[in-house]
Amino acid sequence: MKTNLLSGLLILSGLYACQPSSTTQSTTTESTNQTSAASVVTLNAQEFATKSRAGTVLDVRTADEIAQGKIEGAVEIDFYSADFLDQVSQISKDQEVYVYCAVGARSEEAARMLLQQGYTKVYHLQGGIQGWSQEGLPVVR
């Protein structure tokens, strides 16, 4: 009797294990989303200075912050602007986009938003313009 019960349980568990699970599909989707978020590449100031020549540099600070100095040639789009995503959409999704802010938190969030909008080559400046300046790299006013 115990053997029949044990055999029955093993068969049921084997059948259950072979069934597709919506939890498994959900986990796969979550992993894909996490992989996309991980696609934002964080660069230190020296790497950013070298690599950003190949793409569009995007300054997501406010106008008051930018007035204190910015990376030469950077496109200025205020992250807090109501039409931030509309303005960003003017940048080709095929280009590499190098994003920075004051210290790095805002630009990291902006970089993730760019990925959600379909940009695939997104880079973030670690430490923002403050880290850039601390490395002695030039800013323009």
Phi and psi in degrees as GROMACS dihedral restraints (atoms count N, CA, C in turn):
[ dihedral_restraints ]
;  ai    aj    ak    al  type     phi  dphi    fc
    3     4     5     6     1   -63.4    20    10
    4     5     6     7     1   -37.4    20    10
    6     7     8     9     1   -65.9    20    10
    7     8     9    10     1   -42.1    20    10
    9    10    11    12     1   -65.0    20    10
   10    11    12    13     1   -41.0    20    10
   12    13    14    15     1   -65.1    20    10
   13    14    15    16     1   -44.9    20    10
   15    16    17    18     1   -63.5    20    10
   16    17    18    19     1   -42.7    20    10
   18    19    20    21     1   -62.2    20    10
   19    20    21    22     1   -42.1    20    10
   21    22    23    24     1   -62.9    20    10
   22    23    24    25     1   -42.5    20    10
   24    25    26    27     1   -65.0    20    10
   25    26    27    28     1   -40.8    20    10
   27    28    29    30     1   -62.6    20    10
   28    29    30    31     1   -41.8    20    10
   30    31    32    33     1   -65.0    20    10
   31    32    33    34     1   -45.2    20    10
   33    34    35    36     1   -62.4    20    10
   34    35    36    37     1   -43.2    20    10
   36    37    38    39     1   -67.3    20    10
   37    38    39    40     1   -34.2    20    10
   39    40    41    42     1   -65.7    20    10
   40    41    42    43     1   -42.1    20    10
   42    43    44    45     1   -65.8    20    10
   43    44    45    46     1   -41.9    20    10
   45    46    47    48     1   -63.7    20    10
   46    47    48    49     1   -39.4    20    10
   48    49    50    51     1   -66.3    20    10
   49    50    51    52     1   -25.3    20    10
   51    52    53    54     1   -85.3    20    10
   52    53    54    55     1   -10.6    20    10
   54    55    56    57     1   -75.9    20    10
   55    56    57    58     1   138.8    20    10
   57    58    59    60     1   -66.0    20    10
   58    59    60    61     1   143.6    20    10
   60    61    62    63     1  -117.6    20    10
   61    62    63    64     1   135.6    20    10
   63    64    65    66     1   -67.9    20    10
   64    65    66    67     1   -26.3    20    10
   66    67    68    69     1   -64.8    20    10
   67    68    69    70     1   -41.1    20    10
   69    70    71    72     1   -62.9    20    10
   70    71    72    73     1   -43.6    20    10
   72    73    74    75     1   -63.4    20    10
   73    74    75    76     1   -40.9    20    10
   75    76    77    78     1   -63.6    20    10
   76    77    78    79     1   -42.8    20    10
   78    79    80    81     1   -62.4    20    10
   79    80    81    82     1   -40.2    20    10
   81    82    83    84     1   -62.1    20    10
   82    83    84    85     1   -43.5    20    10
   84    85    86    87     1   -62.5    20    10
   85    86    87    88     1   -43.6    20    10
   87    88    89    90     1   -62.7    20    10
   88    89    90    91     1   -40.2    20    10
   90    91    92    93     1   -63.8    20    10
   91    92    93    94     1   -39.7    20    10
   93    94    95    96     1   -62.3    20    10
   94    95    96    97     1   -44.1    20    10
   96    97    98    99     1   -62.9    20    10
   97    98    99   100     1   -40.7    20    10
   99   100   101   102     1   -66.0    20    10
  100   101   102   103     1   -36.4    20    10
  102   103   104   105     1   -63.5    20    10
  103   104   105   106     1   -41.0    20    10
  105   106   107   108     1   -61.2    20    10
  106   107   108   109     1   -45.0    20    10
  108   109   110   111     1   -62.2    20    10
  109   110   111   112     1   -35.2    20    10
  111   112   113   114     1   -73.4    20    10
  112   113   114   115     1    -9.4    20    10
  114   115   116   117     1   -73.1    20    10
  115   116   117   118     1   -13.5    20    10
  117   118   119   120     1   -70.4    20    10
  118   119   120   121     1   122.1    20    10
  120   121   122   123     1   -96.9    20    10
  121   122   123   124     1   123.5    20    10
  123   124   125   126     1   -91.6    20    10
  124   125   126   127     1   128.3    20    10
  126   127   128   129     1  -118.9    20    10
  127   128   129   130     1   144.2    20    10
  129   130   131   132     1   -75.7    20    10
  130   131   132   133     1   173.3    20    10
  132   133   134   135     1   -59.1    20    10
  133   134   135   136     1   -43.0    20    10
  135   136   137   138     1   -65.1    20    10
  136   137   138   139     1   -43.6    20    10
  138   139   140   141     1   -63.8    20    10
  139   140   141   142     1   -43.4    20    10
  141   142   143   144     1   -59.6    20    10
  142   143   144   145     1   -45.2    20    10
  144   145   146   147     1   -60.1    20    10
  145   146   147   148     1   -40.7    20    10
  147   148   149   150     1   -75.5    20    10
  148   149   150   151     1   -50.0    20    10
  150   151   152   153     1   -77.3    20    10
  151   152   153   154     1   -28.5    20    10
  153   154   155   156     1   -67.8    20    10
  154   155   156   157     1   -14.2    20    10
  156   157   158   159     1   -62.0    20    10
  157   158   159   160     1   -21.7    20    10
  159   160   161   162     1   -87.1    20    10
  160   161   162   163     1    -2.4    20    10
  162   163   164   165     1  -147.5    20    10
  163   164   165   166     1  -155.8    20    10
  165   166   167   168     1   -99.5    20    10
  166   167   168   169     1   127.0    20    10
  168   169   170   171     1   -93.4    20    10
  169   170   171   172     1   127.3    20    10
  171   172   173   174     1  -118.6    20    10
  172   173   174   175     1   116.7    20    10
  174   175   176   177     1   -96.2    20    10
  175   176   177   178     1   116.5    20    10
  177   178   179   180     1  -103.0    20    10
  178   179   180   181     1    19.3    20    10
  180   181   182   183     1   -83.5    20    10
  181   182   183   184     1   171.5    20    10
  183   184   185   186     1   -76.2    20    10
  184   185   186   187     1   165.1    20    10
  186   187   188   189     1   -60.0    20    10
  187   188   189   190     1   -39.3    20    10
  189   190   191   192     1   -62.9    20    10
  190   191   192   193     1   -39.8    20    10
  192   193   194   195     1   -67.7    20    10
  193   194   195   196     1   -42.7    20    10
  195   196   197   198     1   -64.2    20    10
  196   197   198   199     1   -32.6    20    10
  198   199   200   201     1   -60.6    20    10
  199   200   201   202     1   -21.3    20    10
  201   202   203   204     1   -82.1    20    10
  202   203   204   205     1    -9.1    20    10
  204   205   206   207     1   133.6    20    10
  205   206   207   208     1   147.4    20    10
  207   208   209   210     1  -145.5    20    10
  208   209   210   211     1   170.1    20    10
  210   211   212   213     1   -74.9    20    10
  211   212   213   214     1   131.1    20    10
  213   214   215   216     1   -56.3    20    10
  214   215   216   217     1   133.4    20    10
  216   217   218   219     1    84.7    20    10
  217   218   219   220     1    -1.7    20    10
  219   220   221   222     1   -68.8    20    10
  220   221   222   223     1   140.0    20    10
  222   223   224   225     1   -80.7    20    10
  223   224   225   226     1   132.4    20    10
  225   226   227   228     1  -102.0    20    10
  226   227   228   229     1   115.4    20    10
  228   229   230   231     1  -138.1    20    10
  229   230   231   232     1   111.6    20    10
  231   232   233   234     1   -64.4    20    10
  232   233   234   235     1   119.4    20    10
  234   235   236   237     1   -58.3    20    10
  235   236   237   238     1   -32.2    20    10
  237   238   239   240     1   -83.0    20    10
  238   239   240   241     1    -3.3    20    10
  240   241   242   243     1   -67.2    20    10
  241   242   243   244     1   139.9    20    10
  243   244   245   246     1   -61.0    20    10
  244   245   246   247     1   -27.6    20    10
  246   247   248   249     1  -107.4    20    10
  247   248   249   250     1    29.4    20    10
  249   250   251   252     1   -51.1    20    10
  250   251   252   253     1   -52.6    20    10
  252   253   254   255     1   -66.2    20    10
  253   254   255   256     1   -34.3    20    10
  255   256   257   258     1   -63.8    20    10
  256   257   258   259     1   -42.8    20    10
  258   259   260   261     1   -66.9    20    10
  259   260   261   262     1   -41.4    20    10
  261   262   263   264     1   -62.8    20    10
  262   263   264   265     1   -32.5    20    10
  264   265   266   267     1   -62.2    20    10
  265   266   267   268     1   -12.5    20    10
  267   268   269   270     1   -73.7    20    10
  268   269   270   271     1   -16.7    20    10
  270   271   272   273     1   -86.6    20    10
  271   272   273   274     1   130.0    20    10
  273   274   275   276     1   -60.8    20    10
  274   275   276   277     1   136.6    20    10
  276   277   278   279     1   -72.2    20    10
  277   278   279   280     1   -12.6    20    10
  279   280   281   282     1   -82.2    20    10
  280   281   282   283     1   -16.8    20    10
  282   283   284   285     1   -82.4    20    10
  283   284   285   286     1   157.1    20    10
  285   286   287   288     1   -78.7    20    10
  286   287   288   289     1   134.6    20    10
  288   289   290   291     1  -119.0    20    10
  289   290   291   292     1   125.9    20    10
  291   292   293   294     1  -111.3    20    10
  292   293   294   295     1   110.7    20    10
  294   295   296   297     1  -106.4    20    10
  295   296   297   298     1   138.2    20    10
  297   298   299   300     1  -146.6    20    10
  298   299   300   301     1   160.0    20    10
  300   301   302   303     1  -138.8    20    10
  301   302   303   304     1  -148.3    20    10
  303   304   305   306     1   -75.5    20    10
  304   305   306   307     1   -52.8    20    10
  306   307   308   309     1  -127.6    20    10
  307   308   309   310     1    -8.1    20    10
  309   310   311   312     1   122.2    20    10
  310   311   312   313     1   -23.7    20    10
  312   313   314   315     1   -69.7    20    10
  313   314   315   316     1   -47.3    20    10
  315   316   317   318     1   -64.1    20    10
  316   317   318   319     1   -42.9    20    10
  318   319   320   321     1   -68.9    20    10
  319   320   321   322     1   -31.8    20    10
  321   322   323   324     1   -65.9    20    10
  322   323   324   325     1   -41.0    20    10
  324   325   326   327     1   -65.9    20    10
  325   326   327   328     1   -42.2    20    10
  327   328   329   330     1   -62.1    20    10
  328   329   330   331     1   -40.6    20    10
  330   331   332   333     1   -61.5    20    10
  331   332   333   334     1   -41.3    20    10
  333   334   335   336     1   -63.9    20    10
  334   335   336   337     1   -39.0    20    10
  336   337   338   339     1   -63.6    20    10
  337   338   339   340     1   -38.4    20    10
  339   340   341   342     1   -61.1    20    10
  340   341   342   343     1   -42.1    20    10
  342   343   344   345     1   -60.0    20    10
  343   344   345   346     1   -41.8    20    10
  345   346   347   348     1   -64.4    20    10
  346   347   348   349     1   -25.5    20    10
  348   349   350   351     1   -87.2    20    10
  349   350   351   352     1    -1.1    20    10
  351   352   353   354     1   105.6    20    10
  352   353   354   355     1     1.1    20    10
  354   355   356   357     1   -74.0    20    10
  355   356   357   358     1   141.7    20    10
  357   358   359   360     1  -116.2    20    10
  358   359   360   361     1   -17.2    20    10
  360   361   362   363     1  -118.5    20    10
  361   362   363   364     1    82.9    20    10
  363   364   365   366     1  -119.8    20    10
  364   365   366   367     1   129.0    20    10
  366   367   368   369     1  -124.2    20    10
  367   368   369   370     1   148.5    20    10
  369   370   371   372     1  -127.4    20    10
  370   371   372   373     1   135.2    20    10
  372   373   374   375     1   -85.3    20    10
  373   374   375   376     1   112.0    20    10
  375   376   377   378     1   -64.4    20    10
  376   377   378   379     1   127.5    20    10
  378   379   380   381     1    83.1    20    10
  379   380   381   382     1    -2.0    20    10
  381   382   383   384     1    60.3    20    10
  382   383   384   385     1  -159.2    20    10
  384   385   386   387     1   -65.8    20    10
  385   386   387   388     1   -25.5    20    10
  387   388   389   390     1   -65.6    20    10
  388   389   390   391     1   -44.7    20    10
  390   391   392   393     1   -63.9    20    10
  391   392   393   394     1   -38.2    20    10
  393   394   395   396     1   -59.7    20    10
  394   395   396   397     1   -50.2    20    10
  396   397   398   399     1   -64.8    20    10
  397   398   399   400     1   -38.6    20    10
  399   400   401   402     1   -62.7    20    10
  400   401   402   403     1   -26.5    20    10
  402   403   404   405     1   -83.4    20    10
  403   404   405   406     1     0.3    20    10
  405   406   407   408     1    78.1    20    10
  406   407   408   409     1    17.1    20    10
  408   409   410   411     1   -80.7    20    10
  409   410   411   412     1   150.3    20    10
  411   412   413   414     1   -75.7    20    10
  412   413   414   415     1   147.1    20    10
  414   415   416   417     1  -126.7    20    10
  415   416   417   418     1   152.6    20    10
  417   418   419   420     1  -117.1    20    10
  418   419   420   421     1   154.1    20    10
